Amino acid sequence: MIEPAPQLTQKDLSRLFLNNGYRSNPEMNVLIDKANDGYEYWDTVKYKKCPAGFSPEELWKRVKVSRILMTAYTWGKYAVSFGFTNKMQRLCHEFDMHFGQGWMYHTEITEENKSQYLKSSLMEEAIYSSMMEGAATTRKVAKDMLRKKKSPRDKSQQMIVNNYKTIQFISEQKDTPLTVELLMQVHRLMTEKTLKNEEDAGRFRTNDDNIVVYDVMADETVHTPPKADDIPEFAKDLCDYFNDKNITSYVHPIIRGIIIHFMIGFYHPFVDGNGRTARALFYWYMLKEGYWMTEYLSISRVIAKSKKSYEKAYLYAEADGLDLGYFINYNMKVLEQAYRELKEYIQRKQAERQTANTYLRLGYVNQRQAQIIQIFVDDPAEILTVKDLQERFSVSPTTAKLDLVNLVNHGLLKEIAFNKVKKGYVIGEDFKKKIALPK
């Protein structure tokens, strides 16, 4: 349960607004700015060490007044607002610089490598978004299933496959206006063959569904969504907001995307799969607005690592009069971390490719074949197929087959039979000797 914060009285407002009274003490001002940078709630602010003569309650009231003064209102009829802090403004600018034509655009990365990075990030997003909602599997097993296009064996794997297909669908639809029908289609794709009642896929909940968000560990209901009767109108308004219709005040596109994410989670329009659908729509909105780098970010992986903070950001917003600053601040930190991890991932992969390229000195392999050698160096138990290489390198079956045959002919790999038709490739007996390079 989120602890209720001290409330501002009319007397407090008059006192603190008059002549900028909330900024009357330099030491308190430092604490106010720090609290706003992290968009902290009362349960953190109350532990701050205040200067003599000031209480934590007084600090909280000054923080609240400062947020009121920088409040941006959006989507008026739904009474949601947020304090647009200096940190949010800075991050919006940085994201504009990086997520459009940013860092990766200016680095020497081939289109083939970009395609590989994109596939990997889409898989990561699908896996972690599903794991957050209860999919029980390992990342390695899930990625192997997606890469090799294996049929899902259970509900957890089905959730991941659905998520992956939905993200691919959204990438294709990024320039299509959102409609209520498309919203339902996204949910249907996301939840196919995973719900207790299949008819719940792609339909809004009704009052009979009695949906609440329940914390099993705390044994309490933490969120009761608005009544189901409101959902059809909300869905229509959501589509208008998504499509930038009837906009009366400007809100930065990234923040608008985060608000869309929040509102789906808050309204819980579906019986199940609301979190996955909310994150997918955020992803779609970012692509629609031209932030193409979003495709390469594994946002859900970062959220999964801080799931408690993700959940608390929702609860703080609801506890503080639908102040979405908590949720916006959290998600901006997620985007910042996801971008940092992408840069590290690409730098690591480029280093791996440089290592793999040393095998070009063998004289009979191309860059792809050098990377195949590196795959087996990293994991000698690996088994590859023509289809695997098609997916991994975005090449034709003929090209993939020729790469493998060349390595077999030179004794690095050997062919094994799965059945009369399907073949696999593993390291040959002399693999280590064959890849030994002259000094």
N, C-alpha and C positions, 0 to 999 in steps of 0.2 A: 504494500500500500504506500502511495506517495504521501508524504507529510504535507498537510496544508500549510501554505505560506501566510505570514502576517498580511492583513489586508490594509490597503491605503484608505484612510478616512478623508472626508471632505476637508477637514482641518489640516491633515497632512499635505494634501494637494495644494491648498492655499499657501501654506507655510513654505513648501519646497519649491513651488513654481515662482513665488514672488521674488523678484530680483535675483533669479537663478540661485535660490537658497539651497538647492540640492548640491551646488558646487562651492559651498562656503568654506570648505576645509581641504587644503592641499593633500593631506595624508588620506583622507576619505576619497578624494578624487582618484588617487592611484588605485585604490581598492575597487572603486566603481568601474574604472576602465578595464582592469584585469577580469572582473566578473563578466563584463560585457564581451570581452575578447573570446572567452570560453562559453559565453551564454549560459552562465551557471544558474542553477535553481537554488532555492532557499536552503535545501538540505546540504549544500556546499557552502553557500555564503555565510550561514550561521556560525561556521567554525573559523571565520576570518578574525585575525587579531585586530581589533579596532583601536584607534587612538583614544586617549583618555577623554572621558565625557561622552563617548558614543557607544551605542549598543549594536549588536548584530541586527536587531530589528530595524534600527535607524538606517544602517547600511543597506539593508534589503529595500527599504522604502525609497532610498535615494537611487538605487539601481533601477527600480521600477519606474521612477519618474524619468530617469535618463532614457529608458527604452520607450516610454510614451512619447517623448520629444523627437525620437527618430523613427517613429512608427510609420510603416508603409501598409496601407490597407489594400487588400486585393480580394476579388471575388466577394463583393460587398454583402450579398444576401446570405452568405454562409458565415459571416462574422469572423473571418480569420484575418489575422494581422501578424506583423513581426517587426522587431526593431532592426533596422538595416545598419549594422555596425560597421566600423571602419575596417575590421578584418574581413567581413563579408564583401565589402566593396573592393578591397585589395585582391581577394581570391577570385572574384568575378572577372577582374581585369586579367589576372594571370591565366585563368581558364580560357578566356577569349584568345589570348596569345598562343596558347598551347594546343587547344582542342580543335581549332579550325585548321589553319595551315601552320602547324607548330614544329616542335623539335624533330619529329620523325620525318616530316616533309623535307627538312634541310639536311638530313643525314644520308650517307651513301648506302642506302638499303635497297636491294633489288626488288622488283615487283614480285618475283618468285618468293623471296624471303618474307615480304609483306603478307603475301597470301598465306604462308605457313604460320606467321604470327597471328593473323586474324583467326584462322581455324582453331589454333590453340586457345586463344582468349575466349572465343565463343563457347568452346567446350568447358573451360574453367567456369565461365559465368553460369552455364546450364547446370554444372555439377554442384557448385556451391549454393546457388539459389534453391536447388532442390533439397540439398542436405539441411539447409536452414529450416525447411518445412518437414523434416523427419525422414528424408531418404537415407537409408542405412546401407552404405557401401563404402569402399575405399576410393580415393581419387584415382589410383592407378587402374583399378578394375573398371571404373566408370569411363576413364579416358580411352582405355583399350577397347571397350565396347563401342564407343562413339567412333573412334578412328577406324575400327575394322567393320563397322556397321553390323554388329552382332544384334540379334533379336534380344530384347529385354527378357530376363528370366523371372523377375518378380516386380512388385509394385514400386519399390525403390528405384530400380533401373528404368522402369516405365516413366516415372516422374522425370528422370534426367533426360531420357530420349524426347519426351514431350517438350521439356524446356528448351532443348537444343533446336528442335524443329520450329518452335514458336519464335525463337530469336532469329532464325533464318527467314521465317515468314515476315517478321517485322522489318528486317533489313530490305526485303524486296518491296515492302509496302510503305517505306519511309516517307514518300511524297504523297501518299493517299490521305485525304481527310479522314479523321476518326468519326465513325458513326456508332450508334448503339449496336447495330448488327455486327460491326467489326469488333467492337468491344467484347461481345458475346462469343464471337469466333475465336478471339485470342484466348478467352477463358476455356473454351471447348478444347482447343489445341493443347492448352497447358494441363488440362485435367483428364484427358481421355484415358479410360481404363484404369483410373486410380481412385475413383470415388466409390463410396459404399453403395450409392444409388447412381447408376450411370446417367439417369435423366437429369441429375443436378448439374451436369456439365453444360455450360453455355446458357444457363438461365439464372435470373435474379432470385434471391431468397424471398420467401413470403413470411408473413407473421407466424405461420405454423412451424417454421423452421427453428424459431427460438434460439437464435445464434448469440453467443456471448464469447468474449475472450477470457479464458480461465487460466490462472497460474496454478499449476498442479502442486509445485513445491510449497507455495504460500497458502494453498487451499483457499483461494479467493477469486472472485470475479474482478478482473482489472479493467475491463472495458465492455460497456453495453452499447452497441452501435445504434444509430437512429432507427426509428421504426421502419419496417419494410415498405410501408405505403409511400415513403418519401423517395424510394430508390429510382423509380422511372424518371421522375423530374430531375433528380440528381444526375443520372446517367446522361440525360440530354444536355444539362448544364455543363457537365464534365467535357462532353464532346465539343461544345461551343468554346469552352476555355482552352481546350487542347488545340483547337483550330484557330485560336486567336480572334474569335468573334465577340462582338459586343464588349470590347475592352475599353474601359474608361480611364485607366491609369496604367502607366508603364511599369512593368516589373521585369527585371532581367530574366532572359529565357532560362538560364540554368536554375534560378530560384523558382520560376514557374513550373519547371519539370519536377522539382523537389516537392512543390505544393501538390501537384497531381499525384505523385507517389503517396504523400501523406493522406490525401482525401480518400483515396481508394481504401487504404488501410483503416481509416477512421470510419468510413461508411460501411465497410464490409459488405458490398453488394451481393456477393456470392456465398453459397453455403461453405465452400472450402476453396483454397487456392488464391485467396485475396492477396497475400504477400507476394507470391510469384507474379501475379498479374500486375500488381502495382509497380514492381521493379521493372517488368517488361515494358510497361507504358512509359516509365521514366526514360528508359533506353530509347524507345521509339521517338519520344518528344525531342530528345537531344539530337538524334540523327536528323529529324525533320528540320531542326533549327540550324543545321549545318555543322554541328560538332562531330565531325566524322571520326575523330580520334576515339570517341566513346566506344566504337566497335572493338577497339584493341584493349580496352580497360576491363579487368575482371573486378567489377564493383562488388558483386556479391561475395567474392572471396574475402575482401576487406571487411565487409559487414559481418560475415560469418565469424571472423576472429574477434569481433567486438559486439556479439549479438545482444548482450545484456544492455550495452549502451544504446544500441538501436531501439530496443524495446522501451528503455527509459525515456528516450527522446520523444516517443509517442506519448507516454504517460505524463511527462512534464508539460508538454503542450496542452494536453487536455486539462491538467490540474491548474494551469495558469491561464484560464480563459481563452483557450485556443490560440495562444501565442506560439506561432510556428517557428519562432527563432531557434528554439531548442532543436527541432528536427532539421531545420535548414543548416544550422551550425554543424550538427553531427554529419550530415551528408556531404557538406563541403570538405570536412576533414577526410571523409572517405574518398572523395574524388582526388584530393591532394595526395593521399597515400597510394591510391590505385595508379595515379600517373607516375609517382616515384617508383613503384614496383615495376611498371611497364618499362621505364628507362633502364632499370637494373636488369630486367629480363632480357631486353634486346642487347644490352652490352655483354651480358653473359653468353647469349647465343652467338653474337659476333665473335667473341673470343673462342667459343667452341668451334666455329667454322674456320677460324684461322688455324686452330689445332688440326682440324680435319684436313685442311688444305695442304698440310705437310705431306699427306699421302699422295698428292699429285706428283711428288718426286718419284713415285714408283714407275711413272712413265706410261702406264696403260689405263689409267682411270681418269674420269672427268670429275667435276666438282660434286655432282650428285653422288657418284659412286664413292668418292672420298667421304662424303657424309654418311653413306650406308656403312662403310667400314667403321666410322666413329660410333655409330649406333651399336655395333657388335662389340667394340672395345668397351663401351660404357656398360653393356649388358650382354655378356657372352651367352646367356640362356635365351636370348631373343629369337623368335621365329617370325620371319617376314613373308608376306605374299605379294604378288603383283598388285593386288587391290590395295594393300597397305601403302605401297609406294605411290600409287596413283593419288591416294588421299593426302599423303604426307607432302608430296612434291608437286601436286597439281599437274601431273603429266599423263599422257595417254597410256593405255595398257601396253602398247607395243614398246614405247620408250622404257617403261618400268621393267618389262621383261628383258629387253636388251641390256639394261644396266645389271640385272641379276645374273644373266647368262655370262656376261663378260667376267664377273667376279667368280663365277663357278669355273669358267674355263681357265682362269689363272690360279685356281686352287684355294682361293680365300673362303669361298662358300661351297656348300653342297646342297643339292636338291633332295627333298624328302617328299614322299607321297602321303597326303591325308586320305585320299581315296583314288579311284580310277581317273578322276578329272582334276581335282584340286591339288596343287603343289605348294610346298613351303620351302623356305631357305634358312639354313642354319650355318654356323661357322664350320669351316672345314678343319680336318685334323691338323693341317700345317698353317693354320691362320696366323698364329703368333710369329712363326718363322717367316711367312710370306710378307707380313707387313713391316718387318724389321727394316729400317731404312739404313742405307750406307752412311757412315759417319762423314 
